[in-house]
C-alpha cells in the first residue's frame, strides 16, 4: 500500500507540477472547480527519489488574476530567471471565449507571486495547458537550463491545446529583459506538432548531469472502457530523452 501511495503522489506531481530547486509548483481544485496554484517541498533532500512531500501551510499561493475564468488557470511552467534576477512562471488559460493565452507571473522567493502580463496569446486556439518556453543551443548538442539566454540560443515555445488534445510549438527569440517571446513566424507562431500520435500535456526539464532535456507526456489508449475497468487503469505517462532537439526541429 505504501508503494501505491507513493506512486499516486509522484504521478500527481509529475502531471500537474514543475520541479524547480526544491519546490513543486502545482495546480489544485476547490469544490467549486476553482483552479489555483500551490507549492510543496520534499521532506528529505537526501532521498534520491523524493518520495515524501510536505504541503506549504500558506497554500494556495496564487489565484487567477481578474478577467481570467477561475476554472481555466492551470499547469505552471518550470520556473526560470528573468533579466531582473527574479523567478518567472507561465500558466495556461483561455480568454475571450476561445483565445489561448500564456500568463506570466514573477516572484523573488517562489512563494509570493505577482501577475505581470500575457506573454503570448493566439486567437481561436482554445484553452492552453502545460506552457513551456526554454532555450536550445544553436551550436552543439547539449541541453540548457531554462534561464540561459544569449545570441547562441534559440527558444522553443510550446502549448498543449485542450481542444485538439495535441502539443504544438514554435521557435523564436526571447527578450529576457522585456519579458517577451518573439516568434520566427509571427503569422503562425506555433505551427509544429510536438511529437505525433497520441501525445499530450507534456512537460520537460533540464538534466544537468547528462546535459540533456527530458520530456514526458500523456499517451491515452484506445481500449474500450470495459477493458480499462478490468485492468484497473487507463492512459500511460511516458518520458524520453531528446539531446538532438534542435537538429530534429531544423530538419522539419
Secondary structure by P-SEA (a helix, b strand, c coil): caaaaaaaaaaaaaaccccccccccccccccccccbbbbbbbcccccccccccccccccccccccccccccccccccccccccccbbbbbbbbcccccbbbbbbbbbccccbbbbcccccccccccccccccccccccccccccccccccccbbbbbbbbbcccccccbbbbbbccccbbbbbcccccccccccccccccbbbbbbcccccbbbbbbbbbbcccaaaaaaacccbbbbbbbccaaaaaaaac
